[in-house]
Amino acid sequence: GELTETTSTTTTTTTTNFYPTTGDGYIYKYNTSWDTAHDATSGNYSTATATNAMVGTYKSTSAYFLARAFLPFDTSDLPDDATITGATLKTYVYSKKNQDNDGDDWVTVVQGSQPSTSMLAKTDYDLAGSVNNPTEGIDTNERKDITRVTTNAYLSFSLNSTGLGWVSKTDATKLALREGHDVIDSAFTSSSTTASQYNTLYIRSSEYTGTSYDPYLAVTYTQ
């Protein structure tokens, strides 16, 4: 008789958590002109050593401030034959302020392109996606309205197909966070002339003591 050979294929699904490299942090720019602050190629301040990071827009009595958070992850340990089926960015929010609640007070995920994953430079300020209307790595219904964000808890962003395409199996995956007014280039509106007002999330960075509050990227893949 004829010999028939059969091959059995088993698919395994794995989820691995990746924690930030030492280059996670934030950069902010301020100026009396919103457009100057928004369109700048370099920030006034950057840090990758603070125990926290912030993302948001705010206004003092005399200037606009825009803060962008950078979250690089070394995902090069992902298997070469992995098919990435899902990824969730999780950041621990310990505080927030939301004083321009106009519907554009949300936070989204964009792709970073900073050259280093071990430090942040002021000149990386404009490397959190395109300056105007950057491509988002989440669906619009995944944008996080600051009004509804719970503090002292993890905030989760589920990456869409675009965001999944940013997850590297050979190098670093560079994500960044920006606030809605910054993303759509619409100036933060302050109702006060005597005090600063904010639309800001404050998150723990990898430098915070221990790992219980670290940002992390949970990647699910099949082989």
Secondary structure, 3 states (H helix, E strand, C coil): CCCCCCCCCCCCEEEEEECECCCCEEEEEEECCHHHHHHCCCCCEEECCCCEEEEEEEECCCCEEEEEEEEEEECCCCCCCCEEEEEEEEEEEEEEEECCCCCCCEEEEEEECCCCCCCCCHHHCCCECCCCCCCECCCHHHCEEHHHCCCCEEEEEECCHHHHCCCCCCCEEEEEEEEHHHHHCCCCCCCCCCCCEEEEEEEECCCCCCCCCCCEEEEEEEC
